[in-house]
Amino acid sequence: MQGGTISCHAINGSLYAKLPYDPIKNFQPITMIGLVVRADSLYKTVQER
């Protein structure tokens, strides 16, 4: 398994005229990153930030 990074999704598209992939069409998110806060935080959800 390999994760994408800023280099393969943003920088390479700017640096190279021809890539063997389309950085927008050929990738699909498979998970979301979680947000962790302290239990005594004022914020309990992303909407409360």
Secondary structure, DSSP 8 states (H G I E B T S, - for coil): -----HIIIIIHHHH-S--SS-TTTS------------TT-S-SSGGG-
